[in-house]
Amino acid sequence: MFHSYVKTGRAHPKNTTLILFYVAKPVGQVAGYAEFVELRVGNALELWAEHGDESALGSKEQYEAFIKDRERVAFIRFKNLHEATKPVSLSDLLMQLGRRRLARAGFYIDRETAEKLIALME
């Protein structure tokens, strides 16, 4: 079973095998992870017709409100979603990454760091 999330803007994952899900508000924590399947970028209406049923967005109306008249969007498809038993807090995440803050558009980490974060979540 595949899932997907919709991304607007230009920063999309291209060279990855795993996605970590950071929930910014209200909790500020890494809440889960999944295996990256593919990135689909294209016409917003065509992608909704093809992958809308995989999205967490409940309806086409919610989707249209989210994309705000954008003609092009990205669907990041993934599988094997794991919800964290023990979510990783922002402070623990920053410590593991050796950073002071997170990039808004996302970022890549190496496999070793990802495995450490997953171990903290389980």
N, CA, C and O atoms as CSV, one atom per row, in Angstrom:
chain,resi,resn,atom,element,x,y,z
A,1,MET,N,N,0.843,-1.186,0.000
A,1,MET,CA,C,0.000,0.000,0.000
A,1,MET,C,C,0.883,1.241,0.000
A,1,MET,O,O,1.798,1.367,0.813
A,2,PHE,N,N,0.599,2.147,-0.914
A,2,PHE,CA,C,1.358,3.383,-1.015
A,2,PHE,C,C,0.600,4.532,-0.380
A,2,PHE,O,O,-0.631,4.545,-0.345
A,3,HIS,N,N,1.351,5.486,0.117
A,3,HIS,CA,C,0.833,6.747,0.624
A,3,HIS,C,C,1.595,7.840,-0.111
A,3,HIS,O,O,2.631,7.582,-0.725
A,4,SER,N,N,1.083,9.046,-0.046
A,4,SER,CA,C,1.841,10.150,-0.623
A,4,SER,C,C,1.514,11.430,0.123
A,4,SER,O,O,0.441,11.584,0.706
A,5,TYR,N,N,2.470,12.337,0.085
A,5,TYR,CA,C,2.172,13.664,0.597
A,5,TYR,C,C,2.458,14.664,-0.496
A,5,TYR,O,O,3.319,14.453,-1.350
A,6,VAL,N,N,1.727,15.749,-0.456
A,6,VAL,CA,C,1.785,16.760,-1.491
A,6,VAL,C,C,2.750,17.839,-1.051
A,6,VAL,O,O,2.711,18.301,0.089
A,7,LYS,N,N,3.610,18.231,-1.962
A,7,LYS,CA,C,4.601,19.256,-1.666
A,7,LYS,C,C,4.477,20.343,-2.713
A,7,LYS,O,O,4.429,20.069,-3.912
A,8,THR,N,N,4.427,21.573,-2.250
A,8,THR,CA,C,4.468,22.713,-3.155
A,8,THR,C,C,5.857,23.329,-3.022
A,8,THR,O,O,6.613,22.958,-2.123
A,9,GLY,N,N,6.193,24.240,-3.879
A,9,GLY,CA,C,7.537,24.810,-3.841
A,9,GLY,C,C,8.499,23.949,-4.639
A,9,GLY,O,O,8.078,23.054,-5.371
A,10,ARG,N,N,9.784,24.218,-4.500
A,10,ARG,CA,C,10.762,23.568,-5.366
A,10,ARG,C,C,11.617,22.495,-4.709
A,10,ARG,O,O,12.184,21.672,-5.428
A,11,ALA,N,N,11.741,22.454,-3.414
A,11,ALA,CA,C,12.639,21.494,-2.762
A,11,ALA,C,C,11.935,20.162,-2.550
A,11,ALA,O,O,11.067,20.038,-1.685
A,12,HIS,N,N,12.313,19.176,-3.341
A,12,HIS,CA,C,11.704,17.855,-3.251
A,12,HIS,C,C,12.818,16.821,-3.121
A,12,HIS,O,O,13.903,17.028,-3.665
A,13,PRO,N,N,12.584,15.722,-2.421
A,13,PRO,CA,C,13.608,14.682,-2.341
A,13,PRO,C,C,13.812,14.034,-3.710
A,13,PRO,O,O,12.846,13.757,-4.421
A,14,LYS,N,N,15.065,13.795,-4.073
A,14,LYS,CA,C,15.358,13.180,-5.363
A,14,LYS,C,C,16.201,11.929,-5.205
A,14,LYS,O,O,15.971,10.930,-5.887
A,15,ASN,N,N,17.162,11.979,-4.322
A,15,ASN,CA,C,18.106,10.877,-4.167
A,15,ASN,C,C,18.013,10.363,-2.736
A,15,ASN,O,O,18.843,10.708,-1.895
A,16,THR,N,N,17.009,9.541,-2.458
A,16,THR,CA,C,16.781,9.097,-1.089
A,16,THR,C,C,16.165,7.708,-1.072
A,16,THR,O,O,15.639,7.239,-2.081
A,17,THR,N,N,16.232,7.060,0.071
A,17,THR,CA,C,15.593,5.764,0.238
A,17,THR,C,C,14.623,5.763,1.411
A,17,THR,O,O,13.769,4.883,1.510
A,18,LEU,N,N,14.749,6.746,2.301
A,18,LEU,CA,C,13.972,6.784,3.526
A,18,LEU,C,C,13.517,8.214,3.785
A,18,LEU,O,O,14.245,9.168,3.512
A,19,ILE,N,N,12.306,8.351,4.315
A,19,ILE,CA,C,11.779,9.668,4.671
A,19,ILE,C,C,11.465,9.668,6.156
A,19,ILE,O,O,10.795,8.763,6.654
A,20,LEU,N,N,11.949,10.683,6.863
A,20,LEU,CA,C,11.599,10.881,8.267
A,20,LEU,C,C,10.549,11.978,8.314
A,20,LEU,O,O,10.679,12.987,7.620
A,21,PHE,N,N,9.517,11.796,9.118
A,21,PHE,CA,C,8.435,12.759,9.191
A,21,PHE,C,C,8.562,13.601,10.452
A,21,PHE,O,O,8.379,13.112,11.567
A,22,TYR,N,N,8.878,14.874,10.252
A,22,TYR,CA,C,8.976,15.818,11.347
A,22,TYR,C,C,7.674,16.613,11.414
A,22,TYR,O,O,7.272,17.231,10.428
A,23,VAL,N,N,7.018,16.598,12.570
A,23,VAL,CA,C,5.771,17.336,12.771
A,23,VAL,C,C,6.131,18.617,13.516
A,23,VAL,O,O,6.490,18.587,14.693
A,24,ALA,N,N,6.029,19.738,12.813
A,24,ALA,CA,C,6.468,21.013,13.378
A,24,ALA,C,C,5.541,21.508,14.483
A,24,ALA,O,O,5.985,21.790,15.596
A,25,LYS,N,N,4.265,21.610,14.173
A,25,LYS,CA,C,3.327,22.170,15.145
A,25,LYS,C,C,2.195,21.188,15.369
A,25,LYS,O,O,1.736,20.563,14.413
A,26,PRO,N,N,1.756,21.040,16.531
A,26,PRO,CA,C,2.139,21.723,17.766
A,26,PRO,C,C,3.249,21.018,18.533
A,26,PRO,O,O,3.685,21.515,19.572
A,27,VAL,N,N,3.727,19.850,18.038
A,27,VAL,CA,C,4.581,19.015,18.869
A,27,VAL,C,C,6.083,19.188,18.690
A,27,VAL,O,O,6.821,19.037,19.663
A,28,GLY,N,N,6.567,19.497,17.497
A,28,GLY,CA,C,7.998,19.660,17.273
A,28,GLY,C,C,8.778,18.380,17.501
A,28,GLY,O,O,9.650,18.326,18.368
A,29,GLN,N,N,8.460,17.327,16.708
A,29,GLN,CA,C,9.160,16.061,16.891
A,29,GLN,C,C,9.120,15.217,15.616
A,29,GLN,O,O,8.257,15.400,14.758
A,30,VAL,N,N,10.067,14.294,15.513
A,30,VAL,CA,C,10.052,13.316,14.437
A,30,VAL,C,C,9.073,12.232,14.876
A,30,VAL,O,O,9.290,11.553,15.879
A,31,ALA,N,N,8.005,12.081,14.121
A,31,ALA,CA,C,6.904,11.221,14.538
A,31,ALA,C,C,6.838,9.895,13.794
A,31,ALA,O,O,5.998,9.053,14.111
A,32,GLY,N,N,7.717,9.692,12.803
A,32,GLY,CA,C,7.689,8.440,12.077
A,32,GLY,C,C,8.627,8.450,10.887
A,32,GLY,O,O,9.342,9.421,10.637
A,33,TYR,N,N,8.605,7.334,10.154
A,33,TYR,CA,C,9.456,7.198,8.981
A,33,TYR,C,C,8.822,6.218,8.001
A,33,TYR,O,O,7.940,5.439,8.363
A,34,ALA,N,N,9.288,6.270,6.752
A,34,ALA,CA,C,8.764,5.387,5.709
A,34,ALA,C,C,9.805,5.216,4.618
A,34,ALA,O,O,10.777,5.969,4.549
A,35,GLU,N,N,9.593,4.215,3.763
A,35,GLU,CA,C,10.460,3.979,2.620
A,35,GLU,C,C,10.016,4.872,1.455
A,35,GLU,O,O,8.844,4.871,1.081
A,36,PHE,N,N,10.935,5.613,0.898
A,36,PHE,CA,C,10.668,6.461,-0.268
A,36,PHE,C,C,10.440,5.559,-1.479
A,36,PHE,O,O,11.206,4.627,-1.723
A,37,VAL,N,N,9.382,5.847,-2.234
A,37,VAL,CA,C,9.092,5.085,-3.452
A,37,VAL,C,C,9.474,5.897,-4.682
A,37,VAL,O,O,10.291,5.462,-5.494
A,38,GLU,N,N,8.881,7.077,-4.814
A,38,GLU,CA,C,9.185,7.911,-5.978
A,38,GLU,C,C,8.683,9.326,-5.768
A,38,GLU,O,O,7.852,9.604,-4.904
A,39,LEU,N,N,9.219,10.199,-6.591
A,39,LEU,CA,C,8.792,11.592,-6.646
A,39,LEU,C,C,8.068,11.783,-7.964
A,39,LEU,O,O,8.612,11.471,-9.024
A,40,ARG,N,N,6.844,12.294,-7.911
A,40,ARG,CA,C,6.077,12.602,-9.117
A,40,ARG,C,C,5.816,14.094,-9.120
A,40,ARG,O,O,5.153,14.606,-8.218
A,41,VAL,N,N,6.322,14.799,-10.114
A,41,VAL,CA,C,6.123,16.238,-10.250
A,41,VAL,C,C,5.363,16.468,-11.543
A,41,VAL,O,O,5.694,15.898,-12.583
A,42,GLY,N,N,4.333,17.316,-11.466
A,42,GLY,CA,C,3.591,17.572,-12.686
A,42,GLY,C,C,2.343,18.392,-12.452
A,42,GLY,O,O,2.221,19.118,-11.466
A,43,ASN,N,N,1.426,18.255,-13.381
A,43,ASN,CA,C,0.175,18.992,-13.347
A,43,ASN,C,C,-0.625,18.618,-12.106
A,43,ASN,O,O,-0.839,17.438,-11.830
A,44,ALA,N,N,-1.064,19.626,-11.359
A,44,ALA,CA,C,-1.743,19.416,-10.080
A,44,ALA,C,C,-3.014,18.578,-10.222
A,44,ALA,O,O,-3.247,17.680,-9.413
A,45,LEU,N,N,-3.830,18.852,-11.225
A,45,LEU,CA,C,-5.086,18.108,-11.389
A,45,LEU,C,C,-4.849,16.669,-11.826
A,45,LEU,O,O,-5.538,15.760,-11.365
A,46,GLU,N,N,-3.875,16.456,-12.717
A,46,GLU,CA,C,-3.572,15.099,-13.173
A,46,GLU,C,C,-3.009,14.246,-12.039
A,46,GLU,O,O,-3.368,13.077,-11.893
A,47,LEU,N,N,-2.119,14.844,-11.232
A,47,LEU,CA,C,-1.539,14.086,-10.124
A,47,LEU,C,C,-2.599,13.752,-9.073
A,47,LEU,O,O,-2.578,12.669,-8.489
A,48,TRP,N,N,-3.525,14.684,-8.833
A,48,TRP,CA,C,-4.602,14.385,-7.881
A,48,TRP,C,C,-5.445,13.211,-8.392
A,48,TRP,O,O,-5.789,12.308,-7.629
A,49,ALA,N,N,-5.771,13.231,-9.680
A,49,ALA,CA,C,-6.576,12.157,-10.254
A,49,ALA,C,C,-5.859,10.806,-10.136
A,49,ALA,O,O,-6.497,9.775,-9.923
A,50,GLU,N,N,-4.553,10.821,-10.275
A,50,GLU,CA,C,-3.784,9.578,-10.238
A,50,GLU,C,C,-3.469,9.108,-8.814
A,50,GLU,O,O,-3.513,7.910,-8.537
A,51,HIS,N,N,-3.151,10.043,-7.909
A,51,HIS,CA,C,-2.656,9.661,-6.576
A,51,HIS,C,C,-3.418,10.281,-5.414
A,51,HIS,O,O,-3.006,10.119,-4.265
A,52,GLY,N,N,-4.498,10.974,-5.671
A,52,GLY,CA,C,-5.233,11.637,-4.604
A,52,GLY,C,C,-5.719,10.705,-3.514
A,52,GLY,O,O,-5.787,11.091,-2.347
A,53,ASP,N,N,-6.059,9.472,-3.886
A,53,ASP,CA,C,-6.545,8.514,-2.890
A,53,ASP,C,C,-5.446,8.058,-1.931
A,53,ASP,O,O,-5.750,7.481,-0.887
A,54,GLU,N,N,-4.179,8.301,-2.261
A,54,GLU,CA,C,-3.057,7.955,-1.381
A,54,GLU,C,C,-2.757,9.070,-0.376
A,54,GLU,O,O,-2.045,8.853,0.605
A,55,SER,N,N,-3.290,10.232,-0.621
A,55,SER,CA,C,-2.963,11.417,0.167
A,55,SER,C,C,-3.691,11.445,1.505
A,55,SER,O,O,-4.753,10.844,1.667
A,56,ALA,N,N,-3.098,12.152,2.454
A,56,ALA,CA,C,-3.752,12.361,3.750
A,56,ALA,C,C,-4.850,13.414,3.641
A,56,ALA,O,O,-5.669,13.555,4.550
A,57,LEU,N,N,-4.871,14.145,2.544
A,57,LEU,CA,C,-5.913,15.145,2.343
A,57,LEU,C,C,-7.230,14.427,2.063
A,57,LEU,O,O,-7.292,13.541,1.211
A,58,GLY,N,N,-8.271,14.811,2.777
A,58,GLY,CA,C,-9.522,14.074,2.753
A,58,GLY,C,C,-10.385,14.265,1.523
A,58,GLY,O,O,-11.272,13.453,1.263
A,59,SER,N,N,-10.145,15.321,0.762
A,59,SER,CA,C,-11.012,15.571,-0.384
A,59,SER,C,C,-10.282,16.442,-1.405
A,59,SER,O,O,-9.240,17.034,-1.122
A,60,LYS,N,N,-10.861,16.496,-2.587
A,60,LYS,CA,C,-10.298,17.350,-3.633
A,60,LYS,C,C,-10.377,18.809,-3.207
A,60,LYS,O,O,-9.501,19.600,-3.557
A,61,GLU,N,N,-11.405,19.177,-2.463
A,61,GLU,CA,C,-11.546,20.557,-1.981
A,61,GLU,C,C,-10.409,20.919,-1.023
A,61,GLU,O,O,-9.847,22.010,-1.112
A,62,GLN,N,N,-10.072,20.005,-0.108
A,62,GLN,CA,C,-8.933,20.251,0.791
A,62,GLN,C,C,-7.644,20.378,-0.004
A,62,GLN,O,O,-6.816,21.240,0.289
A,63,TYR,N,N,-7.472,19.536,-0.995
A,63,TYR,CA,C,-6.296,19.573,-1.862
A,63,TYR,C,C,-6.191,20.920,-2.569
A,63,TYR,O,O,-5.131,21.545,-2.560
A,64,GLU,N,N,-7.281,21.367,-3.178
A,64,GLU,CA,C,-7.272,22.641,-3.893
A,64,GLU,C,C,-6.989,23.807,-2.954
A,64,GLU,O,O,-6.297,24.752,-3.332
A,65,ALA,N,N,-7.517,23.749,-1.732
A,65,ALA,CA,C,-7.220,24.803,-0.747
A,65,ALA,C,C,-5.742,24.783,-0.370
A,65,ALA,O,O,-5.140,25.836,-0.159
A,66,PHE,N,N,-5.158,23.594,-0.284
A,66,PHE,CA,C,-3.754,23.460,0.083
A,66,PHE,C,C,-2.828,23.965,-1.020
A,66,PHE,O,O,-1.861,24.671,-0.732
A,67,ILE,N,N,-3.102,23.619,-2.268
A,67,ILE,CA,C,-2.189,23.994,-3.354
A,67,ILE,C,C,-2.368,25.430,-3.830
A,67,ILE,O,O,-1.494,25.965,-4.513
A,68,LYS,N,N,-3.482,26.061,-3.481
A,68,LYS,CA,C,-3.721,27.490,-3.757
A,68,LYS,C,C,-3.471,27.879,-5.213
A,68,LYS,O,O,-2.633,28.737,-5.492
A,69,ASP,N,N,-4.183,27.261,-6.123
A,69,ASP,CA,C,-4.139,27.592,-7.556
A,69,ASP,C,C,-2.797,27.303,-8.230
A,69,ASP,O,O,-2.566,27.770,-9.345
A,70,ARG,N,N,-1.926,26.562,-7.598
A,70,ARG,CA,C,-0.673,26.180,-8.270
A,70,ARG,C,C,-1.010,25.167,-9.358
A,70,ARG,O,O,-1.849,24.287,-9.167
A,71,GLU,N,N,-0.353,25.303,-10.487
A,71,GLU,CA,C,-0.590,24.369,-11.577
A,71,GLU,C,C,0.289,23.135,-11.472
A,71,GLU,O,O,-0.086,22.059,-11.938
A,72,ARG,N,N,1.486,23.291,-10.846
A,72,ARG,CA,C,2.415,22.172,-10.692
A,72,ARG,C,C,2.666,21.899,-9.210
A,72,ARG,O,O,2.850,22.819,-8.413
A,73,VAL,N,N,2.669,20.634,-8.868
A,73,VAL,CA,C,2.941,20.199,-7.505
A,73,VAL,C,C,3.790,18.928,-7.570
A,73,VAL,O,O,4.081,18.409,-8.648
A,74,ALA,N,N,4.171,18.450,-6.407
A,74,ALA,CA,C,4.889,17.182,-6.315
A,74,ALA,C,C,4.141,16.261,-5.360
A,74,ALA,O,O,3.657,16.690,-4.312
A,75,PHE,N,N,4.055,15.009,-5.732
A,75,PHE,CA,C,3.563,13.971,-4.849
A,75,PHE,C,C,4.766,13.110,-4.480
A,75,PHE,O,O,5.389,12.501,-5.350
A,76,ILE,N,N,5.085,13.060,-3.209
A,76,ILE,CA,C,6.168,12.215,-2.725
A,76,ILE,C,C,5.507,10.927,-2.248
A,76,ILE,O,O,4.764,10.921,-1.267
A,77,ARG,N,N,5.787,9.845,-2.953
A,77,ARG,CA,C,5.137,8.569,-2.661
A,77,ARG,C,C,6.038,7.732,-1.754
A,77,ARG,O,O,7.258,7.716,-1.910
A,78,PHE,N,N,5.409,7.039,-0.802
A,78,PHE,CA,C,6.169,6.218,0.131
A,78,PHE,C,C,5.349,5.010,0.559
A,78,PHE,O,O,4.143,4.950,0.320
A,79,LYS,N,N,6.012,4.049,1.191
A,79,LYS,CA,C,5.340,2.838,1.684
A,79,LYS,C,C,5.938,2.456,3.031
A,79,LYS,O,O,6.943,3.019,3.464
A,80,ASN,N,N,5.305,1.494,3.681
A,80,ASN,CA,C,5.764,0.987,4.975
A,80,ASN,C,C,5.929,2.102,6.003
A,80,ASN,O,O,6.990,2.263,6.606
A,81,LEU,N,N,4.882,2.848,6.183
A,81,LEU,CA,C,4.877,3.937,7.157
A,81,LEU,C,C,4.920,3.365,8.570
A,81,LEU,O,O,4.127,2.493,8.926
A,82,HIS,N,N,5.864,3.872,9.373
A,82,HIS,CA,C,6.009,3.456,10.771
A,82,HIS,C,C,5.808,4.676,11.659
A,82,HIS,O,O,6.538,5.661,11.550
A,83,GLU,N,N,4.829,4.605,12.523
A,83,GLU,CA,C,4.626,5.674,13.488
A,83,GLU,C,C,5.556,5.409,14.670
A,83,GLU,O,O,5.643,4.283,15.160
A,84,ALA,N,N,6.243,6.447,15.121
A,84,ALA,CA,C,7.222,6.297,16.197
A,84,ALA,C,C,6.541,5.920,17.508
A,84,ALA,O,O,5.547,6.530,17.902
A,85,THR,N,N,7.082,4.917,18.171
A,85,THR,CA,C,6.627,4.566,19.510
A,85,THR,C,C,7.067,5.649,20.495
A,85,THR,O,O,6.328,6.031,21.402
A,86,LYS,N,N,8.304,6.134,20.284
A,86,LYS,CA,C,8.864,7.213,21.104
A,86,LYS,C,C,9.341,8.308,20.154
A,86,LYS,O,O,10.499,8.284,19.737
A,87,PRO,N,N,8.495,9.258,19.804
A,87,PRO,CA,C,8.905,10.324,18.895
A,87,PRO,C,C,10.159,11.046,19.402
A,87,PRO,O,O,10.378,11.164,20.607
A,88,VAL,N,N,10.970,11.523,18.462
A,88,VAL,CA,C,12.212,12.217,18.787
A,88,VAL,C,C,11.933,13.714,18.846
A,88,VAL,O,O,11.465,14.303,17.871
A,89,SER,N,N,12.221,14.324,19.987
A,89,SER,CA,C,11.967,15.757,20.167
A,89,SER,C,C,12.915,16.588,19.310
A,89,SER,O,O,13.954,16.102,18.862
A,90,LEU,N,N,12.550,17.827,19.094
A,90,LEU,CA,C,13.380,18.737,18.308
A,90,LEU,C,C,14.773,18.858,18.914
A,90,LEU,O,O,15.759,18.809,18.179
A,91,SER,N,N,14.883,19.014,20.219
A,91,SER,CA,C,16.204,19.170,20.836
A,91,SER,C,C,17.066,17.927,20.628
A,91,SER,O,O,18.262,18.047,20.364
A,92,ASP,N,N,16.473,16.724,20.743
A,92,ASP,CA,C,17.235,15.499,20.493
A,92,ASP,C,C,17.615,15.366,19.019
A,92,ASP,O,O,18.704,14.894,18.694
A,93,LEU,N,N,16.726,15.779,18.144
A,93,LEU,CA,C,17.018,15.739,16.712
A,93,LEU,C,C,18.186,16.661,16.376
A,93,LEU,O,O,19.114,16.261,15.674
A,94,LEU,N,N,18.140,17.883,16.873
A,94,LEU,CA,C,19.220,18.830,16.606
A,94,LEU,C,C,20.551,18.321,17.152
A,94,LEU,O,O,21.592,18.501,16.520
A,95,MET,N,N,20.522,17.688,18.322
A,95,MET,CA,C,21.735,17.143,18.904
A,95,MET,C,C,22.298,16.035,18.011
A,95,MET,O,O,23.504,15.993,17.768
A,96,GLN,N,N,21.438,15.138,17.521
A,96,GLN,CA,C,21.885,14.060,16.638
A,96,GLN,C,C,22.466,14.595,15.330
A,96,GLN,O,O,23.415,14.033,14.782
A,97,LEU,N,N,21.884,15.687,14.841
A,97,LEU,CA,C,22.327,16.258,13.567
A,97,LEU,C,C,23.511,17.199,13.718
A,97,LEU,O,O,24.180,17.524,12.736
A,98,GLY,N,N,23.773,17.640,14.951
A,98,GLY,CA,C,24.847,18.607,15.168
A,98,GLY,C,C,24.509,19.966,14.577
A,98,GLY,O,O,25.382,20.655,14.051
A,99,ARG,N,N,23.248,20.349,14.665
A,99,ARG,CA,C,22.784,21.629,14.095
A,99,ARG,C,C,22.083,22.447,15.157
A,99,ARG,O,O,21.691,21.938,16.207
A,100,ARG,N,N,21.933,23.733,14.858
A,100,ARG,CA,C,21.223,24.626,15.770
A,100,ARG,C,C,19.762,24.803,15.396
A,100,ARG,O,O,18.940,25.140,16.248
A,101,ARG,N,N,19.424,24.574,14.099
A,101,ARG,CA,C,18.040,24.679,13.652
A,101,ARG,C,C,17.846,23.831,12.410
A,101,ARG,O,O,18.811,23.392,11.784
A,102,LEU,N,N,16.585,23.604,12.061
A,102,LEU,CA,C,16.255,22.779,10.901
A,102,LEU,C,C,16.010,23.639,9.674
A,102,LEU,O,O,15.509,24.759,9.777
A,103,ALA,N,N,16.364,23.112,8.523
A,103,ALA,CA,C,16.052,23.771,7.255
A,103,ALA,C,C,14.566,23.601,6.982
A,103,ALA,O,O,14.029,22.510,7.172
A,104,ARG,N,N,13.910,24.628,6.553
A,104,ARG,CA,C,12.456,24.578,6.322
A,104,ARG,C,C,12.070,23.651,5.182
A,104,ARG,O,O,11.020,23.010,5.229
A,105,ALA,N,N,12.908,23.575,4.162
A,105,ALA,CA,C,12.557,22.808,2.967
A,105,ALA,C,C,12.948,21.341,3.073
A,105,ALA,O,O,12.722,20.580,2.132
A,106,GLY,N,N,13.529,20.925,4.195
A,106,GLY,CA,C,13.992,19.549,4.330
A,106,GLY,C,C,15.469,19.460,4.013
A,106,GLY,O,O,16.074,20.425,3.547
A,107,PHE,N,N,16.047,18.295,4.267
A,107,PHE,CA,C,17.475,18.112,4.066
A,107,PHE,C,C,17.778,16.625,4.049
A,107,PHE,O,O,16.949,15.805,4.444
A,108,TYR,N,N,18.969,16.286,3.589
A,108,TYR,CA,C,19.403,14.905,3.549
A,108,TYR,C,C,20.296,14.599,4.743
A,108,TYR,O,O,21.053,15.455,5.202
A,109,ILE,N,N,20.199,13.366,5.242
A,109,ILE,CA,C,21.122,12.885,6.260
A,109,ILE,C,C,21.658,11.535,5.786
A,109,ILE,O,O,21.058,10.887,4.928
A,110,ASP,N,N,22.777,11.122,6.346
A,110,ASP,CA,C,23.345,9.841,5.924
A,110,ASP,C,C,22.606,8.679,6.585
A,110,ASP,O,O,21.843,8.865,7.533
A,111,ARG,N,N,22.846,7.492,6.070
A,111,ARG,CA,C,22.147,6.286,6.536
A,111,ARG,C,C,22.416,6.040,8.021
A,111,ARG,O,O,21.507,5.656,8.756
A,112,GLU,N,N,23.650,6.257,8.467
A,112,GLU,CA,C,24.004,6.015,9.874
A,112,GLU,C,C,23.182,6.909,10.813
A,112,GLU,O,O,22.677,6.438,11.832
A,113,THR,N,N,23.050,8.182,10.476
A,113,THR,CA,C,22.260,9.105,11.298
A,113,THR,C,C,20.789,8.702,11.284
A,113,THR,O,O,20.123,8.742,12.318
A,114,ALA,N,N,20.283,8.316,10.117
A,114,ALA,CA,C,18.881,7.876,10.015
A,114,ALA,C,C,18.642,6.650,10.891
A,114,ALA,O,O,17.624,6.572,11.579
A,115,GLU,N,N,19.555,5.707,10.873
A,115,GLU,CA,C,19.400,4.502,11.689
A,115,GLU,C,C,19.424,4.832,13.179
A,115,GLU,O,O,18.689,4.223,13.956
A,116,LYS,N,N,20.258,5.789,13.588
A,116,LYS,CA,C,20.275,6.228,14.992
A,116,LYS,C,C,18.936,6.835,15.387
A,116,LYS,O,O,18.414,6.551,16.465
A,117,LEU,N,N,18.380,7.672,14.515
A,117,LEU,CA,C,17.084,8.304,14.808
A,117,LEU,C,C,15.970,7.257,14.874
A,117,LEU,O,O,15.098,7.329,15.741
A,118,ILE,N,N,16.000,6.304,13.974
A,118,ILE,CA,C,14.984,5.249,13.995
A,118,ILE,C,C,15.097,4.427,15.282
A,118,ILE,O,O,14.084,4.071,15.885
A,119,ALA,N,N,16.312,4.132,15.693
A,119,ALA,CA,C,16.505,3.383,16.945
A,119,ALA,C,C,15.944,4.156,18.137
A,119,ALA,O,O,15.391,3.552,19.056
A,120,LEU,N,N,16.077,5.490,18.133
A,120,LEU,CA,C,15.526,6.305,19.197
A,120,LEU,C,C,13.996,6.287,19.198
A,120,LEU,O,O,13.373,6.432,20.250
A,121,MET,N,N,13.393,6.109,18.023
A,121,MET,CA,C,11.933,6.114,17.905
A,121,MET,C,C,11.299,4.793,18.328
A,121,MET,O,O,10.114,4.766,18.660
A,122,GLU,N,N,12.045,3.717,18.326
A,122,GLU,CA,C,11.461,2.392,18.591
A,122,GLU,C,C,11.631,1.965,20.026
A,122,GLU,O,O,11.193,0.878,20.402
